[in-house]
Amino acid sequence: LGQRLMARDFDRQVAELQVRIAILNRYTALGTPVTEAVG
């Protein structure tokens, strides 16, 4: 996930950014601890 967009078309650039954001959100979700009540 580099700094530059590969797509030239604006709509494709928007889609590319949405894909990157989705990937980053997935990594963030994986790193979020899940708390459960014990007992």
Secondary structure in CASP SS format (residue, H / E / C, confidence):
PFRMAT SS
TARGET T0000
AUTHOR 0000-0000-0000
METHOD secondary structure of the structure
MODEL  1
L C 1.00
G C 1.00
Q C 1.00
R C 1.00
L C 1.00
M C 1.00
A C 1.00
R C 1.00
D C 1.00
F H 1.00
D H 1.00
R H 1.00
Q H 1.00
V H 1.00
A H 1.00
E H 1.00
L H 1.00
Q H 1.00
V H 1.00
R H 1.00
I H 1.00
A H 1.00
I H 1.00
L H 1.00
N H 1.00
R H 1.00
Y H 1.00
T H 1.00
A H 1.00
L H 1.00
G H 1.00
T C 1.00
P C 1.00
V C 1.00
T C 1.00
E C 1.00
A C 1.00
V C 1.00
G C 1.00
END
